[in-house]
């Protein structure tokens, strides 16, 4: 037989997990939402876009250029241009 303490711990764990899932869903913003927020001046939104796409941009640049440093520079320049526009 399961002890009452274990039952309560299990219920608590499920509740905490569901609260975390709800919080994550509430804080996840689409790319369109992040772009709109960035255009409105939200630097955190722009940073999140950079975090999402930096690696992909790097690999595309690396595939084309074949050099790590040049690929890093190209991606950085691209994000700087986007930020300034």
Secondary structure, DSSP 4 states (H G I P E B T S, - for coil): ---HHHHHHHHHHHHHHHHHHHHHHHH---HHHHHHHHHTT-HHHHHHHHHHHHHHHHHHHHHHH--HHHHHHHHHHHHHHHHH-
